[in-house]
Amino acid sequence: MLLWNSANSFQNDFVAKFDSIEISEKEFSERMKKYLDKTGTKDNILLRKQVLQNMINEKLIIRNLQSRNLDNDSISFQNKSIIKNQILINEFVKKILLDTLKVSEEEILNEFKKGNTNLRVRYLYSSTFEGAMELKSRLLKGEKFQNLSKEIFLDPALAKNGGDLGFIKHGEMEKSFDEVAFATEVGKISNPFKIKLGFAILKVEDRNEQNLFSQFDFEKMRTDLSNKVLENKIDKSINNYSSKIAENLKIKFDENIIDQLFLKHFNFNNSEIEKINNVKELPDSSKVAYFNGSNMVIKEFLLYYSVSSQRQKNRITSKENLKEFITGTIVREKILKDAESKNLFSNTDAILEYENAIQNYYLMRWKQEIEKNISSIKISDSELKKIYNENPIYHPAEINVSEILLSDKSKIAEVNLKLKKGISFEKLAKEYSIRLWSAENGGVLGFGTKDKFGPIFDTLYNLKKGIVIGPISVPPYFGFYKLIEKKSPIKKSFNEVKQNIKTNILQEKIKEKFVLNLQNLHLNLRVEINNDLLQNIILN
C-alpha cells in the first residue's frame, strides 16, 4: 500500500522508503531527467508520481529475484560476466576513440530526415566481392535487374520482380544495407558491400521524403538522434580499429578443421546430412586458428559460441561467416585484455554503468521467468477460431494507379491541357513524370496499400476506374493520377492469422501475470512518500 504523505520520519534527501530500501532525491532526479530527455514530455507532479512508482516496482522486483537466488545462479553469473566485459570494452573505446568523435547539427538533422524518408530499392547479391562487381558491370552494360535476378534468387517473388524490395524505411534492413541505400542517389547503382549472404549491390529507384514535420518534432528527438549518430560513428571506428588489430594479429585458419567444424555444427542443409554424419568427432584440443604465436582450440571456440547472442549465431551461414565470427572473437579478447590492463573498470562512470546494466538485466530476467511459464500454455484451435470469428482480420485495401509527378509548377497547366485534348495519360507520364522508374512503364506505380500512398490513398481509392484526378499536392511535388484497379479489403484465412492470434493471447496472459505478480509484491507493504520533496525537487 502506498501512502502519499510528507512524513516527519524522512530525512530531507529521501523521496520514498519502504522496509530498509530508500530512494534518494539524487536517484529520483537523475531518473526523472533521463525520462524527460528521452520522451520530450513536460514535467508535472502526476508524471513524477508515475516515475517514482516505477522505481519502487523495480526495487521490489529485484528484491524478489534476489530472494529466489536468481541473481547468483549460473545464468546470472554468465550474463553478468558478459555485461562487465562489454562495459570494459566500451570504456576502452571511449578512451581511444570518443575524444575524437563529435556530432554536428547537420548530422543530427540528416538522421532525422532519414527517419522520415522511404526508399524504393532493388538489389542483387553474390557470395563473393568479385561476383558482385561482375553483376554491377553487367548492369552498366545494359542488362536488366529483371533478368539477373532470375539467376540469383531462390525466393520466387524476388526472382520474378527483379530484386525489388518495394519501399523500405530507415532501420528496416541490416545496418550495412541501410547505410549504403540511404547514401545512394536515385538512379545510381552502388558499389558492392558486405551483407549476411555475401556481397550486394543495390539501386535506389525512388525516394519519398516526408517534409511535413515541425521543429518541435525534431527537438523532441534531438537527444536520441544525436546518440544514434554517435553510436554509428563508434561502430565504424570500432570496425576500423578491429580490422587493424586483426591485421596485426595475422590470423590464419586450419581450413580442414574449419570445413569439418562447419559441416558438423552449422550446415543444416538436408542434402548434407550424410556428409555431416560422416564427419569424425573433433578433439577439443584441435587448433582452429593461429595468431601471433598463440591459437584457439575447438573447446575455446565452442565456449565463446555458447555465450554469443542468437543474432550472432544466426549470422553463421557459411564457412566465411564462421571465420569472421572466430576473427571477431579473437579480436574482442585482445581488446578486452588491453582494457583490463588499464584498470578501466575502477572509474565511477564504468561502475555506475555496470550497476544500471545489472539492474536492467534483473528486470528482464524477472519478466523472462514469467514468459517462460506462460509460453508453455496450450491453446486449442477451437479457442483460436472463436477469437478469429469474433475479430476478423483483413488484408488492407489496395490500389494500382498511374502517375505523372511534376517538380516544375509551370508544367501543371501544360499537362492539364494535353489531358483534356485526349492525349494518353501513359504517353504524358513518359514525357513529363520525374519518377523515372514508373515513367518508363507509362506512370504505373503498382499495387500498394495506404502505407505506400499515404494521405492521398483514400482520394485515389474512391475514384472510378480510368478516372484522372489532379493536380494533387504531394509535397514538394504535384501529381496527376489515374486509377487502374483497386482491391477491396479481404478477410485473412484462419491459417494466415492463427499464429498471430496465439501470440496476442500469450502476450495478454503475460501482461496479466506480470500485473498479478507485481500486486503480490505489494501485499502488506508500507511505502512512505515524501510528497513535499517530490513536488519541490528542482530538475536542472
N, C-alpha and C positions, 0 to 999 in steps of 0.2 A: 504494500500500500504506500502511495506517495503522499507526503504532507507538504503542501506548498506554503511554507511559512518562514518568517525570519526568526530563527531560533537563537536564543541568547547563548546557547551552548556552543555556537560556532566561533571559531577563530576567524578573523576578518578575511583571510585569503582562501577559505574553502567554500565552494559553491554548493556542494552536496556531500553527504556522507551516510553510509549505512554499514552496520557491523564495524569492521576495522578498516573499511575501504573509504577513501576520501577522493573527491575531485576538486583540485585546486583551481584558483582563479586563473593561474597561468595556463594550466592544462586546458581548461574550457575555452579561454580566449584564443589560444592557438588553433584549436579545433574549429571554433566559430569563424575565425578569419579565413581558414582554408575553405570552409564550406561556402562562404560568401564570395570568395575569389573564384571558386570553381563554377558556381551556379549563376552568379551575377544577380542574386536575389537581394532585395533591400532588407536590412536588419530591422527586426521588430521583436517584441517580447514573446509572442507566440512561437516564433521561429527559434528563439533561444531555448525555450522550454522543450521544444521538439528535439533539438540537437542534444540537449542535456539528457533527455530521456533515452536517446540512442546510446549515449556514452554509458549510462547506467546499465542498459540492457547488455552492452558489450562486456562490461566488467562482470556481470552475473554469468554470462555465457562462458567466459574464460575461467571463472572460479569453478563452474560446474565441470568443465573439461578437465581441470586440474584435479578435482575431487575424484575423478574416474581414472586418473593417472594416464590420460590420453596425451598429456603434454610431454611425457617421458618414455613413451613406448618406442619401438623400433622405427615405426613410420614417422613419428615426430622427430626422432633423432636424425634420420636421414634427411628430412626436409629442412631442419634447422641448419644442418651442415651445408646443404645446397644454398640456402639463403645467406649464410655467413660468407661462403666463397664468392657468391655473386656480388655482395657488398664490398668485399676486399678488391675484387676486380674493378668495380665501379669507382672506388676511391683511387685506385692506381690510374685508371683512365682520366679521372678528374685532375690528378697531379700532373700527368704528362700532356693532356690534351685541352682540358677545359679553359685554361687561361688564354688559349689562342683562339677559342671559338666564340664568336659574337653573333647575335641575331639582329638583323636590320629590320627597320619598319617595312621596307619593300618586301622582304622575305615573308614577314607575317601576313601582309596583305595578299601576296601570291598564294600562300597556303589557304587563306580564307576563300579566295576565288576558286581554287581547285575544288573545294568542298561544295561550291555552287556551280560546278561545270560537269556536264556529261559528254563523253566522247564515244563516237561510233568507230569501232576498231575491227580490223581484220588481222589475222596473224597466221604464220606458218612456223614450223619448228623442225629441227634436225637433232640427232643425238650428238653431233659434233659442231664446232665453230665453223669448220670448213664447209660442212654441209649446208649450214645456214647462209653462209656467204654465197654459195652456189645458187641457192634459192633466190636470194636478192638479185644476183646477176641475171638470172633467167627472167625475173620480173622486169628489170630495167631494159631487157632486150625485147620486151613486148608480150611475154607470156602472161596469162591471167591467173589471179588467185583461184578462180573457179576451177581451172584445170589442175593446178599444182596441188590443191587441197585434196583432190581425189587420190593422189599418190601417197599422201601423208597420213590423213586422219582415219582412225578406226571408227570414230564417232560418226555415224551416218549423216547426222544433221550438219556437222562442221564440214564433212567431205562434200556434201551437196551444196552448201551455201558459200563456199569459198573461204572458210575460216572466219566467217562473220560472227562476232560476239554480240552484235547489236550495240546498244548504248551501255557504257559502263560508268560507274561513279568512282570518285577518288576513294581508294582504300578497299575496293571490292576484289581486286586481283592481288597476286603475290607482289611483294614490295618492289622487286626489280622490274616487273612488268608495268606496274603502276607508275613508277618513276620515269621509265622510257616513254610510255604513252603520253603522259602529260607534258613531256618536254619536246614532243614531236609535232611539227607543224602539219596542218591539214593538207592532205595530198602527198605527203612525204613518206618514204619507206625508211625505217630505222636501220641502223647497223645491228648485227647480231648481239644479243645479250643473254645472260645466263638465266635459265628458269629450272624448275624441278625436273622437267622432262629432258633437258639438254640445253639447246640454244635456239632462241626465237628471233624472228623479225616481225615487225608489225607496220601497218599503215593506218594512220588516222584519217578517216573519210569525212568526219563531220565533228563539229564542236558546238555544243549548245551551252551558252553561258547565261545564268540567271542573274541579271543585273539589278533586279528589284530588291535590294537589301539596304538596310539602314545603317547609319553609323552606330546606333545602339546595338544592332545585331553583332557588328564587328567588335565593339568594345566588350560586349558580354563574353565573347570567345577569345579575347586577346591572350589571356594567360595560357589557356590550353593550346592555342595556335603557336605561341612562342615556344612552349615546351615541346610541341610536336616538331617544329623546325630544328630546335636544338637536338632533340632525340635523333632525327635523321642525320644531322651533321656528325653526331657522336658515332652513330652506326657506321657511317662512311669512314670516319677517321679510324675507328677500331678495325674495320676490314682492311684498310691500308696498312695499319700498324701490324695486324696479324699476318698479312701477306709477307711483310718484311721479315717477321720472326720465322715464318715457315720457310722462307728462302734461306735464311741464315742457318736454320737447323738442318737443312739438306736432307729432308725426309725421303727415305726410299722404302719401297714395299716388297715383300716376298709375294710375287704375283701368283705363285702356285697356292700359297696359303690363302690369299685374297679370294681366288677362284673358289676354293673349297669352302671357305667361310661364307661367302655369298650364297653358294648353292645350298649349303646346309641350313642357314638361318634366315635368309631373306628372299629366296626365289620361290614364290608360291604359285608359279605357273603350272597347271596340271600336266602339261606336256613334259615337264622336267621332273616329275615325281620319281620316276625310276632312277634318273640320274642322281637325284638328291639322296635317295635311299642307298645308293652305291657309294656315296662319299664316306670315307672312313672317319671315325671319330678323331678329332684333332686334339692332341695333348694340350693341357692348359699352358704348358711352357713353350708351345710353338710361337716363334717370333713372327709377328705380323708386319712390324715396321721397325726401321733402324733410323737413328738420328744422332748426330754429334757424339758418337761413342756410346750411346745408350740405345734402348729398344723398348718396344711394347709387346707383351706377350698376350695370348688369347684370353687368359684369365683376367688380366687388367682391362682389356677391351670390353669383355662381357660385363664387368663391374660398372664401367663408365656407361655402357649402353643401358644397363638396368635402371640407372638413376636419371636417364635423359627424359625429356618431355615427350609426349606422344607425337607432337608436331615434328620433333627432330627425328624420331623413329620412322615416321611416315615418309620422310624425305629419302630414305634409303631404298631406292627402286632399281639401282644399277650398281655395278662394281665401282664406277667412277664416284657415285654418291657415297658408297661405303668408304672409299679412300678419302673423300672430302670430310666425312664425319671423323675418321681417325685423325686426319691432319688437324682439324679443329680442336679435337680433344687434347692432342699433344701440345698445341699452341696455347690452349687455355691453361693447361697445367704449368707451362713455362711462365705465363703472366702471373698466375697465382703464386708461384714460388717467389717471383720478383716482388710481388705485393707483400707477401708475408715477411720477406727480408727487410722491408722498410717499416715494419711495425705500424702499418696504416690503420689497423683496427683499434688503435688506442685513442684516436681523436674523438671528440664529443659528437661530431656530426655522424660519424660511422656508427657509433654506439646507439645513438638515437634512431638512426635509420634501421638498424638491426632490431631494436625493440619494437618499433612500429610494424616492421615486416613480420616479426614473430606474432604480434597481436593479430594482424590480419590473417596470418596462417591459421591461428587457433580458431578464429571466427569461421573461416572457410571449412576447417576440419569439423567443427560442430554441425555446420549445415550439411556437409557430406555424409555424416553419420545418419542424419535424418533421411537424406536422399537414398542412401544405400538400403535402408529398411523399407522405404516406400516403393522403390523401383521393383521389388520382388513381388508386389501385389499383382494378382492375376485379375484381368478384366475380361469378361466374356464378350463374345461377338454380339450377343443379343443386347447387352447394355450399351455397347458402342453404336449399334444400329438404331437404338431408341434415341440416342442423342443426335445421330445423323439425321433421322427423320424429323426431329423437333427443331433442329437448327441447320437447315440445308446450307451448303457452301457452294458458291458459283464461280465458274471461270468468268473473269470480268469481260464486259462488252469490248469489242474491238472494231476498229475501222481501218480501211485502206484508202488513202487519198493521194491525189496528185497535187503537187505544189509548185508554185512559181514564187521563189523567195527573192526579194529585192533589197539591196542595201542603198540604192540611189532613189531617193524620194521622187525625183523628177521623172523617173521611168513609170510611175504608177499610172498616170493618165494615158501614156502611150500604150501600155499593156491593156488597160481597160478598154480603150478604143478598138484595139485589134480583136479583143474577145467579142465585143459587140458586133464587129463586122463578120464574125463567124470563123475566124482563123482558129485552127485547132489548139486546144489547151496544151497538148503534148508538144506541138511544134514550138509554141511560145516558151514552154518550160526549157526546152533545149537551147533556145536563143537567149533567154533572159535570166534564168534562175542561177543564183550564186551557189546553191547547194549542188556541187558538180556531180557527185556520185548519183544523185537522183535525177538530175537534169539529163544525164546520158540515157535514162530509161523513161524519158518523157515526163519527169517530175514525180514518178511513183515512189512513195515513201515506204510501202509495205505495211502489213498489218501491225497494229500496236494498240495498247490499252491507254488509259488515262495517264499512267505513269510516263508514257512516251510522249504524248501530245500535250500534256499539261492543261492549262486553263482553257485552251480552245477546243478541247475534246468534245465537251457537251454540245457546243455550237455545231461542230462538224458532224457529230453523231445524229443530230436532229435534221440534217439535210436529207433531201430525197436524192436517190442515186442519179448521178450525172449532173447535178446542180452545182454551179460555180458560185463561190462567195469570195468577196474581197473588195478592197484591200483590208486585211486584218492586221492590227499592230502585233508584232512578235518581237518585242524589244531586243536589240536596237533595229530590227528589220521590219519589213512589211511583206505580207504574203497573200496570194490568191490560192484558193483551194477548190478542188473538185472531188466530191465523194465518189469513189469507185465501188466500194462494197462495205457492208457492215455486218457484224455478227452479234446477235443478242447474247446476254449472259446465259451460260449453260450450266446446269446443275452438275457438280462433280460426282463421280461414281463413289460408292462406298469404299471400294478398294483404294481409290485415289486419296481419300481423306482419313482412312482408318487409323493409320499410324499417328497422324496429327491430332486426332481426337483423343487417342490413348495418351499421347504426350501431354495434352492440355489437362486431362483428368489427373494424371500423376502430378503435374505441376501444382494444380489446385490442392491436391492432398498434401503435398509438401508444404505449401503455404499454411494450410490449416494446422498441420502438425507442428510447424515452426512456431506459430502463434500459441498453440496449446502448451508446448514445452516452455515457451517464454513465460506464459502465465503461471505455470507451475513453479518457475524460479522465483516469482514474486510473492508466492504464498507466504504469509506470516512475516513478510519483510517490512521493516520500518525504514523508510528513506526520508531524511530531513533535507529540505531545500532552503538555502539562504536566499530568499526571494529578493530582498533589498539589494544584495550584492549582484545577483543575477541580472537585475534590471539596470543597475547603475555602472556596470563594467564598461569602461571606455575602450573601444577597439581601435587601435592606431592603424 
